[in-house]
Amino acid sequence: IYYAPYYNELYDSNTRVMKLKVNLTPADINNFNFYDTVMIKNQTYRVNKIEYKPNDLSVVEFILIG
């Protein structure tokens, strides 16, 4: 009941995935919550995966939700 909207956003058959290289700090990782949404160019995304690399660009996988 509680996680159905979150689950449906991530595993919908029309879901679009985008990978970007992002400059993340340790504070960004510490304060991050996977339930949060991110706005990029007027599109709402949810983070699916983070490949964190200290002092380098990290690869972040985003899922388009709206």
mmCIF file of the N, C-alpha and C atoms, coordinates in Angstrom:
data_MODEL
# 
_entry.id   MODEL 
# 
loop_
_atom_site.group_PDB 
_atom_site.id 
_atom_site.type_symbol 
_atom_site.label_atom_id 
_atom_site.label_alt_id 
_atom_site.label_comp_id 
_atom_site.label_asym_id 
_atom_site.label_entity_id 
_atom_site.label_seq_id 
_atom_site.pdbx_PDB_ins_code 
_atom_site.Cartn_x 
_atom_site.Cartn_y 
_atom_site.Cartn_z 
_atom_site.occupancy 
_atom_site.B_iso_or_equiv 
_atom_site.pdbx_formal_charge 
_atom_site.auth_seq_id 
_atom_site.auth_comp_id 
_atom_site.auth_asym_id 
_atom_site.auth_atom_id 
_atom_site.pdbx_PDB_model_num 
ATOM 1   N N  . ILE A 1 1  ? 0.835  -1.191 0.000   1.00 0.00 ? 1  ILE A N  1 
ATOM 2   C CA . ILE A 1 1  ? 0.000  0.000  0.000   1.00 0.00 ? 1  ILE A CA 1 
ATOM 3   C C  . ILE A 1 1  ? 0.872  1.244  0.000   1.00 0.00 ? 1  ILE A C  1 
ATOM 4   N N  . TYR A 1 2  ? 1.878  1.284  0.873   1.00 0.00 ? 2  TYR A N  1 
ATOM 5   C CA . TYR A 1 2  ? 2.660  2.503  1.052   1.00 0.00 ? 2  TYR A CA 1 
ATOM 6   C C  . TYR A 1 2  ? 3.701  2.707  -0.039  1.00 0.00 ? 2  TYR A C  1 
ATOM 7   N N  . TYR A 1 3  ? 4.270  1.632  -0.537  1.00 0.00 ? 3  TYR A N  1 
ATOM 8   C CA . TYR A 1 3  ? 5.342  1.745  -1.515  1.00 0.00 ? 3  TYR A CA 1 
ATOM 9   C C  . TYR A 1 3  ? 4.868  1.525  -2.947  1.00 0.00 ? 3  TYR A C  1 
ATOM 10  N N  . ALA A 1 4  ? 3.593  1.314  -3.171  1.00 0.00 ? 4  ALA A N  1 
ATOM 11  C CA . ALA A 1 4  ? 3.077  1.051  -4.521  1.00 0.00 ? 4  ALA A CA 1 
ATOM 12  C C  . ALA A 1 4  ? 3.382  2.181  -5.496  1.00 0.00 ? 4  ALA A C  1 
ATOM 13  N N  . PRO A 1 5  ? 3.162  3.459  -5.154  1.00 0.00 ? 5  PRO A N  1 
ATOM 14  C CA . PRO A 1 5  ? 3.494  4.523  -6.112  1.00 0.00 ? 5  PRO A CA 1 
ATOM 15  C C  . PRO A 1 5  ? 4.987  4.560  -6.468  1.00 0.00 ? 5  PRO A C  1 
ATOM 16  N N  . TYR A 1 6  ? 5.841  4.382  -5.468  1.00 0.00 ? 6  TYR A N  1 
ATOM 17  C CA . TYR A 1 6  ? 7.287  4.360  -5.685  1.00 0.00 ? 6  TYR A CA 1 
ATOM 18  C C  . TYR A 1 6  ? 7.674  3.185  -6.586  1.00 0.00 ? 6  TYR A C  1 
ATOM 19  N N  . TYR A 1 7  ? 7.155  2.024  -6.301  1.00 0.00 ? 7  TYR A N  1 
ATOM 20  C CA . TYR A 1 7  ? 7.442  0.828  -7.089  1.00 0.00 ? 7  TYR A CA 1 
ATOM 21  C C  . TYR A 1 7  ? 6.945  0.991  -8.527  1.00 0.00 ? 7  TYR A C  1 
ATOM 22  N N  . ASN A 1 8  ? 5.749  1.525  -8.704  1.00 0.00 ? 8  ASN A N  1 
ATOM 23  C CA . ASN A 1 8  ? 5.179  1.712  -10.047 1.00 0.00 ? 8  ASN A CA 1 
ATOM 24  C C  . ASN A 1 8  ? 5.980  2.711  -10.872 1.00 0.00 ? 8  ASN A C  1 
ATOM 25  N N  . GLU A 1 9  ? 6.523  3.745  -10.229 1.00 0.00 ? 9  GLU A N  1 
ATOM 26  C CA . GLU A 1 9  ? 7.357  4.716  -10.954 1.00 0.00 ? 9  GLU A CA 1 
ATOM 27  C C  . GLU A 1 9  ? 8.636  4.068  -11.467 1.00 0.00 ? 9  GLU A C  1 
ATOM 28  N N  . LEU A 1 10 ? 9.252  3.233  -10.651 1.00 0.00 ? 10 LEU A N  1 
ATOM 29  C CA . LEU A 1 10 ? 10.537 2.639  -11.015 1.00 0.00 ? 10 LEU A CA 1 
ATOM 30  C C  . LEU A 1 10 ? 10.414 1.510  -12.018 1.00 0.00 ? 10 LEU A C  1 
ATOM 31  N N  . TYR A 1 11 ? 9.336  0.742  -11.972 1.00 0.00 ? 11 TYR A N  1 
ATOM 32  C CA . TYR A 1 11 ? 9.249  -0.473 -12.777 1.00 0.00 ? 11 TYR A CA 1 
ATOM 33  C C  . TYR A 1 11 ? 8.122  -0.449 -13.796 1.00 0.00 ? 11 TYR A C  1 
ATOM 34  N N  . ASP A 1 12 ? 7.694  0.728  -14.197 1.00 0.00 ? 12 ASP A N  1 
ATOM 35  C CA . ASP A 1 12 ? 6.684  0.860  -15.245 1.00 0.00 ? 12 ASP A CA 1 
ATOM 36  C C  . ASP A 1 12 ? 7.310  0.476  -16.583 1.00 0.00 ? 12 ASP A C  1 
ATOM 37  N N  . SER A 1 13 ? 6.523  -0.094 -17.482 1.00 0.00 ? 13 SER A N  1 
ATOM 38  C CA . SER A 1 13 ? 7.053  -0.518 -18.793 1.00 0.00 ? 13 SER A CA 1 
ATOM 39  C C  . SER A 1 13 ? 7.460  0.669  -19.663 1.00 0.00 ? 13 SER A C  1 
ATOM 40  N N  . ASN A 1 14 ? 6.947  1.866  -19.383 1.00 0.00 ? 14 ASN A N  1 
ATOM 41  C CA . ASN A 1 14 ? 7.283  3.064  -20.158 1.00 0.00 ? 14 ASN A CA 1 
ATOM 42  C C  . ASN A 1 14 ? 8.394  3.891  -19.515 1.00 0.00 ? 14 ASN A C  1 
ATOM 43  N N  . THR A 1 15 ? 9.065  3.348  -18.532 1.00 0.00 ? 15 THR A N  1 
ATOM 44  C CA . THR A 1 15 ? 10.107 4.072  -17.812 1.00 0.00 ? 15 THR A CA 1 
ATOM 45  C C  . THR A 1 15 ? 11.314 4.339  -18.714 1.00 0.00 ? 15 THR A C  1 
ATOM 46  N N  . ARG A 1 16 ? 11.823 5.567  -18.647 1.00 0.00 ? 16 ARG A N  1 
ATOM 47  C CA . ARG A 1 16 ? 13.012 5.963  -19.398 1.00 0.00 ? 16 ARG A CA 1 
ATOM 48  C C  . ARG A 1 16 ? 14.174 6.124  -18.429 1.00 0.00 ? 16 ARG A C  1 
ATOM 49  N N  . VAL A 1 17 ? 15.339 5.628  -18.827 1.00 0.00 ? 17 VAL A N  1 
ATOM 50  C CA . VAL A 1 17 ? 16.534 5.665  -17.977 1.00 0.00 ? 17 VAL A CA 1 
ATOM 51  C C  . VAL A 1 17 ? 17.566 6.573  -18.620 1.00 0.00 ? 17 VAL A C  1 
ATOM 52  N N  . MET A 1 18 ? 18.242 7.374  -17.781 1.00 0.00 ? 18 MET A N  1 
ATOM 53  C CA . MET A 1 18 ? 19.269 8.286  -18.268 1.00 0.00 ? 18 MET A CA 1 
ATOM 54  C C  . MET A 1 18 ? 20.455 8.198  -17.307 1.00 0.00 ? 18 MET A C  1 
ATOM 55  N N  . LYS A 1 19 ? 21.659 8.098  -17.859 1.00 0.00 ? 19 LYS A N  1 
ATOM 56  C CA . LYS A 1 19 ? 22.875 8.094  -17.044 1.00 0.00 ? 19 LYS A CA 1 
ATOM 57  C C  . LYS A 1 19 ? 23.641 9.387  -17.288 1.00 0.00 ? 19 LYS A C  1 
ATOM 58  N N  . LEU A 1 20 ? 24.062 10.022 -16.202 1.00 0.00 ? 20 LEU A N  1 
ATOM 59  C CA . LEU A 1 20 ? 24.831 11.261 -16.287 1.00 0.00 ? 20 LEU A CA 1 
ATOM 60  C C  . LEU A 1 20 ? 26.052 11.163 -15.388 1.00 0.00 ? 20 LEU A C  1 
ATOM 61  N N  . LYS A 1 21 ? 27.090 11.884 -15.760 1.00 0.00 ? 21 LYS A N  1 
ATOM 62  C CA . LYS A 1 21 ? 28.254 12.029 -14.894 1.00 0.00 ? 21 LYS A CA 1 
ATOM 63  C C  . LYS A 1 21 ? 28.033 13.293 -14.076 1.00 0.00 ? 21 LYS A C  1 
ATOM 64  N N  . VAL A 1 22 ? 28.100 13.142 -12.756 1.00 0.00 ? 22 VAL A N  1 
ATOM 65  C CA . VAL A 1 22 ? 27.762 14.220 -11.835 1.00 0.00 ? 22 VAL A CA 1 
ATOM 66  C C  . VAL A 1 22 ? 28.896 14.397 -10.832 1.00 0.00 ? 22 VAL A C  1 
ATOM 67  N N  . ASN A 1 23 ? 29.194 15.639 -10.498 1.00 0.00 ? 23 ASN A N  1 
ATOM 68  C CA . ASN A 1 23 ? 30.209 15.933 -9.494  1.00 0.00 ? 23 ASN A CA 1 
ATOM 69  C C  . ASN A 1 23 ? 29.538 15.920 -8.122  1.00 0.00 ? 23 ASN A C  1 
ATOM 70  N N  . LEU A 1 24 ? 29.750 14.851 -7.356  1.00 0.00 ? 24 LEU A N  1 
ATOM 71  C CA . LEU A 1 24 ? 29.147 14.699 -6.034  1.00 0.00 ? 24 LEU A CA 1 
ATOM 72  C C  . LEU A 1 24 ? 30.201 14.826 -4.952  1.00 0.00 ? 24 LEU A C  1 
ATOM 73  N N  . THR A 1 25 ? 29.797 15.421 -3.846  1.00 0.00 ? 25 THR A N  1 
ATOM 74  C CA . THR A 1 25 ? 30.675 15.539 -2.692  1.00 0.00 ? 25 THR A CA 1 
ATOM 75  C C  . THR A 1 25 ? 30.265 14.493 -1.649  1.00 0.00 ? 25 THR A C  1 
ATOM 76  N N  . PRO A 1 26 ? 31.121 14.221 -0.682  1.00 0.00 ? 26 PRO A N  1 
ATOM 77  C CA . PRO A 1 26 ? 30.718 13.302 0.392   1.00 0.00 ? 26 PRO A CA 1 
ATOM 78  C C  . PRO A 1 26 ? 29.457 13.774 1.126   1.00 0.00 ? 26 PRO A C  1 
ATOM 79  N N  . ALA A 1 27 ? 29.283 15.091 1.251   1.00 0.00 ? 27 ALA A N  1 
ATOM 80  C CA . ALA A 1 27 ? 28.075 15.623 1.904   1.00 0.00 ? 27 ALA A CA 1 
ATOM 81  C C  . ALA A 1 27 ? 26.834 15.305 1.079   1.00 0.00 ? 27 ALA A C  1 
ATOM 82  N N  . ASP A 1 28 ? 26.952 15.362 -0.253  1.00 0.00 ? 28 ASP A N  1 
ATOM 83  C CA . ASP A 1 28 ? 25.820 15.010 -1.114  1.00 0.00 ? 28 ASP A CA 1 
ATOM 84  C C  . ASP A 1 28 ? 25.393 13.569 -0.881  1.00 0.00 ? 28 ASP A C  1 
ATOM 85  N N  . ILE A 1 29 ? 26.342 12.680 -0.791  1.00 0.00 ? 29 ILE A N  1 
ATOM 86  C CA . ILE A 1 29 ? 26.047 11.262 -0.576  1.00 0.00 ? 29 ILE A CA 1 
ATOM 87  C C  . ILE A 1 29 ? 25.458 11.054 0.819   1.00 0.00 ? 29 ILE A C  1 
ATOM 88  N N  . ASN A 1 30 ? 26.005 11.743 1.798   1.00 0.00 ? 30 ASN A N  1 
ATOM 89  C CA . ASN A 1 30 ? 25.536 11.599 3.176   1.00 0.00 ? 30 ASN A CA 1 
ATOM 90  C C  . ASN A 1 30 ? 24.087 12.070 3.340   1.00 0.00 ? 30 ASN A C  1 
ATOM 91  N N  . ASN A 1 31 ? 23.709 13.130 2.651   1.00 0.00 ? 31 ASN A N  1 
ATOM 92  C CA . ASN A 1 31 ? 22.370 13.699 2.793   1.00 0.00 ? 31 ASN A CA 1 
ATOM 93  C C  . ASN A 1 31 ? 21.371 13.146 1.790   1.00 0.00 ? 31 ASN A C  1 
ATOM 94  N N  . PHE A 1 32 ? 21.776 12.230 0.947   1.00 0.00 ? 32 PHE A N  1 
ATOM 95  C CA . PHE A 1 32 ? 20.918 11.748 -0.133  1.00 0.00 ? 32 PHE A CA 1 
ATOM 96  C C  . PHE A 1 32 ? 19.932 10.683 0.340   1.00 0.00 ? 32 PHE A C  1 
ATOM 97  N N  . ASN A 1 33 ? 18.714 10.743 -0.226  1.00 0.00 ? 33 ASN A N  1 
ATOM 98  C CA . ASN A 1 33 ? 17.678 9.752  0.037   1.00 0.00 ? 33 ASN A CA 1 
ATOM 99  C C  . ASN A 1 33 ? 17.140 9.306  -1.319  1.00 0.00 ? 33 ASN A C  1 
ATOM 100 N N  . PHE A 1 34 ? 17.073 8.013  -1.569  1.00 0.00 ? 34 PHE A N  1 
ATOM 101 C CA . PHE A 1 34 ? 16.631 7.509  -2.870  1.00 0.00 ? 34 PHE A CA 1 
ATOM 102 C C  . PHE A 1 34 ? 15.168 7.807  -3.149  1.00 0.00 ? 34 PHE A C  1 
ATOM 103 N N  . TYR A 1 35 ? 14.405 8.188  -2.147  1.00 0.00 ? 35 TYR A N  1 
ATOM 104 C CA . TYR A 1 35 ? 12.998 8.527  -2.375  1.00 0.00 ? 35 TYR A CA 1 
ATOM 105 C C  . TYR A 1 35 ? 12.839 9.958  -2.897  1.00 0.00 ? 35 TYR A C  1 
ATOM 106 N N  . ASP A 1 36 ? 13.873 10.785 -2.781  1.00 0.00 ? 36 ASP A N  1 
ATOM 107 C CA . ASP A 1 36 ? 13.823 12.166 -3.260  1.00 0.00 ? 36 ASP A CA 1 
ATOM 108 C C  . ASP A 1 36 ? 13.749 12.204 -4.784  1.00 0.00 ? 36 ASP A C  1 
ATOM 109 N N  . THR A 1 37 ? 13.160 13.271 -5.305  1.00 0.00 ? 37 THR A N  1 
ATOM 110 C CA . THR A 1 37 ? 13.106 13.465 -6.750  1.00 0.00 ? 37 THR A CA 1 
ATOM 111 C C  . THR A 1 37 ? 14.063 14.590 -7.139  1.00 0.00 ? 37 THR A C  1 
ATOM 112 N N  . VAL A 1 38 ? 14.470 14.593 -8.411  1.00 0.00 ? 38 VAL A N  1 
ATOM 113 C CA . VAL A 1 38 ? 15.419 15.569 -8.940  1.00 0.00 ? 38 VAL A CA 1 
ATOM 114 C C  . VAL A 1 38 ? 14.811 16.179 -10.198 1.00 0.00 ? 38 VAL A C  1 
ATOM 115 N N  . MET A 1 39 ? 14.890 17.499 -10.320 1.00 0.00 ? 39 MET A N  1 
ATOM 116 C CA . MET A 1 39 ? 14.403 18.185 -11.522 1.00 0.00 ? 39 MET A CA 1 
ATOM 117 C C  . MET A 1 39 ? 15.585 18.494 -12.441 1.00 0.00 ? 39 MET A C  1 
ATOM 118 N N  . ILE A 1 40 ? 15.505 18.033 -13.703 1.00 0.00 ? 40 ILE A N  1 
ATOM 119 C CA . ILE A 1 40 ? 16.513 18.312 -14.713 1.00 0.00 ? 40 ILE A CA 1 
ATOM 120 C C  . ILE A 1 40 ? 15.772 18.730 -15.971 1.00 0.00 ? 40 ILE A C  1 
ATOM 121 N N  . LYS A 1 41 ? 15.990 19.975 -16.404 1.00 0.00 ? 41 LYS A N  1 
ATOM 122 C CA . LYS A 1 41 ? 15.352 20.523 -17.608 1.00 0.00 ? 41 LYS A CA 1 
ATOM 123 C C  . LYS A 1 41 ? 13.837 20.282 -17.615 1.00 0.00 ? 41 LYS A C  1 
ATOM 124 N N  . ASN A 1 42 ? 13.172 20.706 -16.544 1.00 0.00 ? 42 ASN A N  1 
ATOM 125 C CA . ASN A 1 42 ? 11.716 20.625 -16.397 1.00 0.00 ? 42 ASN A CA 1 
ATOM 126 C C  . ASN A 1 42 ? 11.171 19.204 -16.448 1.00 0.00 ? 42 ASN A C  1 
ATOM 127 N N  . GLN A 1 43 ? 11.991 18.219 -16.166 1.00 0.00 ? 43 GLN A N  1 
ATOM 128 C CA . GLN A 1 43 ? 11.562 16.821 -16.080 1.00 0.00 ? 43 GLN A CA 1 
ATOM 129 C C  . GLN A 1 43 ? 11.880 16.321 -14.671 1.00 0.00 ? 43 GLN A C  1 
ATOM 130 N N  . THR A 1 44 ? 11.004 15.497 -14.126 1.00 0.00 ? 44 THR A N  1 
ATOM 131 C CA . THR A 1 44 ? 11.209 14.950 -12.786 1.00 0.00 ? 44 THR A CA 1 
ATOM 132 C C  . THR A 1 44 ? 11.792 13.553 -12.887 1.00 0.00 ? 44 THR A C  1 
ATOM 133 N N  . TYR A 1 45 ? 12.882 13.346 -12.165 1.00 0.00 ? 45 TYR A N  1 
ATOM 134 C CA . TYR A 1 45 ? 13.579 12.067 -12.167 1.00 0.00 ? 45 TYR A CA 1 
ATOM 135 C C  . TYR A 1 45 ? 13.731 11.561 -10.744 1.00 0.00 ? 45 TYR A C  1 
ATOM 136 N N  . ARG A 1 46 ? 13.914 10.258 -10.637 1.00 0.00 ? 46 ARG A N  1 
ATOM 137 C CA . ARG A 1 46 ? 14.267 9.629  -9.369  1.00 0.00 ? 46 ARG A CA 1 
ATOM 138 C C  . ARG A 1 46 ? 15.597 8.907  -9.606  1.00 0.00 ? 46 ARG A C  1 
ATOM 139 N N  . VAL A 1 47 ? 16.490 8.971  -8.640  1.00 0.00 ? 47 VAL A N  1 
ATOM 140 C CA . VAL A 1 47 ? 17.792 8.322  -8.771  1.00 0.00 ? 47 VAL A CA 1 
ATOM 141 C C  . VAL A 1 47 ? 17.624 6.827  -8.523  1.00 0.00 ? 47 VAL A C  1 
ATOM 142 N N  . ASN A 1 48 ? 18.157 6.034  -9.437  1.00 0.00 ? 48 ASN A N  1 
ATOM 143 C CA . ASN A 1 48 ? 18.077 4.586  -9.315  1.00 0.00 ? 48 ASN A CA 1 
ATOM 144 C C  . ASN A 1 48 ? 19.380 3.990  -8.794  1.00 0.00 ? 48 ASN A C  1 
ATOM 145 N N  . LYS A 1 49 ? 20.506 4.546  -9.256  1.00 0.00 ? 49 LYS A N  1 
ATOM 146 C CA . LYS A 1 49 ? 21.806 3.978  -8.879  1.00 0.00 ? 49 LYS A CA 1 
ATOM 147 C C  . LYS A 1 49 ? 22.859 5.080  -8.887  1.00 0.00 ? 49 LYS A C  1 
ATOM 148 N N  . ILE A 1 50 ? 23.803 4.993  -7.958  1.00 0.00 ? 50 ILE A N  1 
ATOM 149 C CA . ILE A 1 50 ? 24.925 5.937  -7.892  1.00 0.00 ? 50 ILE A CA 1 
ATOM 150 C C  . ILE A 1 50 ? 26.213 5.134  -7.843  1.00 0.00 ? 50 ILE A C  1 
ATOM 151 N N  . GLU A 1 51 ? 27.119 5.430  -8.763  1.00 0.00 ? 51 GLU A N  1 
ATOM 152 C CA . GLU A 1 51 ? 28.469 4.866  -8.737  1.00 0.00 ? 51 GLU A CA 1 
ATOM 153 C C  . GLU A 1 51 ? 29.398 5.990  -8.295  1.00 0.00 ? 51 GLU A C  1 
ATOM 154 N N  . TYR A 1 52 ? 29.566 6.104  -6.985  1.00 0.00 ? 52 TYR A N  1 
ATOM 155 C CA . TYR A 1 52 ? 30.308 7.227  -6.406  1.00 0.00 ? 52 TYR A CA 1 
ATOM 156 C C  . TYR A 1 52 ? 31.807 7.026  -6.550  1.00 0.00 ? 52 TYR A C  1 
ATOM 157 N N  . LYS A 1 53 ? 32.482 8.094  -6.998  1.00 0.00 ? 53 LYS A N  1 
ATOM 158 C CA . LYS A 1 53 ? 33.938 8.109  -7.120  1.00 0.00 ? 53 LYS A CA 1 
ATOM 159 C C  . LYS A 1 53 ? 34.439 9.376  -6.438  1.00 0.00 ? 53 LYS A C  1 
ATOM 160 N N  . PRO A 1 54 ? 35.133 9.265  -5.318  1.00 0.00 ? 54 PRO A N  1 
ATOM 161 C CA . PRO A 1 54 ? 35.651 10.460 -4.648  1.00 0.00 ? 54 PRO A CA 1 
ATOM 162 C C  . PRO A 1 54 ? 36.632 11.213 -5.549  1.00 0.00 ? 54 PRO A C  1 
ATOM 163 N N  . ASN A 1 55 ? 36.540 12.521 -5.537  1.00 0.00 ? 55 ASN A N  1 
ATOM 164 C CA . ASN A 1 55 ? 37.418 13.416 -6.303  1.00 0.00 ? 55 ASN A CA 1 
ATOM 165 C C  . ASN A 1 55 ? 37.355 13.167 -7.805  1.00 0.00 ? 55 ASN A C  1 
ATOM 166 N N  . ASP A 1 56 ? 36.238 12.681 -8.304  1.00 0.00 ? 56 ASP A N  1 
ATOM 167 C CA . ASP A 1 56 ? 36.048 12.430 -9.726  1.00 0.00 ? 56 ASP A CA 1 
ATOM 168 C C  . ASP A 1 56 ? 34.550 12.520 -10.017 1.00 0.00 ? 56 ASP A C  1 
ATOM 169 N N  . LEU A 1 57 ? 34.185 12.475 -11.284 1.00 0.00 ? 57 LEU A N  1 
ATOM 170 C CA . LEU A 1 57 ? 32.777 12.491 -11.645 1.00 0.00 ? 57 LEU A CA 1 
ATOM 171 C C  . LEU A 1 57 ? 32.149 11.127 -11.366 1.00 0.00 ? 57 LEU A C  1 
ATOM 172 N N  . SER A 1 58 ? 31.011 11.141 -10.690 1.00 0.00 ? 58 SER A N  1 
ATOM 173 C CA . SER A 1 58 ? 30.286 9.919  -10.372 1.00 0.00 ? 58 SER A CA 1 
ATOM 174 C C  . SER A 1 58 ? 29.235 9.683  -11.441 1.00 0.00 ? 58 SER A C  1 
ATOM 175 N N  . VAL A 1 59 ? 28.925 8.421  -11.705 1.00 0.00 ? 59 VAL A N  1 
ATOM 176 C CA . VAL A 1 59 ? 27.890 8.074  -12.667 1.00 0.00 ? 59 VAL A CA 1 
ATOM 177 C C  . VAL A 1 59 ? 26.591 7.847  -11.900 1.00 0.00 ? 59 VAL A C  1 
ATOM 178 N N  . VAL A 1 60 ? 25.544 8.603  -12.294 1.00 0.00 ? 60 VAL A N  1 
ATOM 179 C CA . VAL A 1 60 ? 24.250 8.506  -11.634 1.00 0.00 ? 60 VAL A CA 1 
ATOM 180 C C  . VAL A 1 60 ? 23.220 8.086  -12.669 1.00 0.00 ? 60 VAL A C  1 
ATOM 181 N N  . GLU A 1 61 ? 22.438 7.072  -12.332 1.00 0.00 ? 61 GLU A N  1 
ATOM 182 C CA . GLU A 1 61 ? 21.378 6.591  -13.222 1.00 0.00 ? 61 GLU A CA 1 
ATOM 183 C C  . GLU A 1 61 ? 20.045 7.174  -12.739 1.00 0.00 ? 61 GLU A C  1 
ATOM 184 N N  . PHE A 1 62 ? 19.371 7.899  -13.622 1.00 0.00 ? 62 PHE A N  1 
ATOM 185 C CA . PHE A 1 62 ? 18.097 8.533  -13.308 1.00 0.00 ? 62 PHE A CA 1 
ATOM 186 C C  . PHE A 1 62 ? 16.967 7.820  -14.048 1.00 0.00 ? 62 PHE A C  1 
ATOM 187 N N  . ILE A 1 63 ? 15.783 7.797  -13.428 1.00 0.00 ? 63 ILE A N  1 
ATOM 188 C CA . ILE A 1 63 ? 14.590 7.244  -14.055 1.00 0.00 ? 63 ILE A CA 1 
ATOM 189 C C  . ILE A 1 63 ? 13.566 8.360  -14.176 1.00 0.00 ? 63 ILE A C  1 
ATOM 190 N N  . LEU A 1 64 ? 13.082 8.585  -15.391 1.00 0.00 ? 64 LEU A N  1 
ATOM 191 C CA . LEU A 1 64 ? 12.080 9.626  -15.650 1.00 0.00 ? 64 LEU A CA 1 
ATOM 192 C C  . LEU A 1 64 ? 10.746 9.203  -15.057 1.00 0.00 ? 64 LEU A C  1 
ATOM 193 N N  . ILE A 1 65 ? 10.167 10.078 -14.217 1.00 0.00 ? 65 ILE A N  1 
ATOM 194 C CA . ILE A 1 65 ? 8.872  9.761  -13.616 1.00 0.00 ? 65 ILE A CA 1 
ATOM 195 C C  . ILE A 1 65 ? 7.800  10.771 -13.987 1.00 0.00 ? 65 ILE A C  1 
ATOM 196 N N  . GLY A 1 66 ? 8.147  11.861 -14.625 1.00 0.00 ? 66 GLY A N  1 
ATOM 197 C CA . GLY A 1 66 ? 7.105  12.804 -14.996 1.00 0.00 ? 66 GLY A CA 1 
ATOM 198 C C  . GLY A 1 66 ? 7.600  14.070 -15.591 1.00 0.00 ? 66 GLY A C  1 
# 
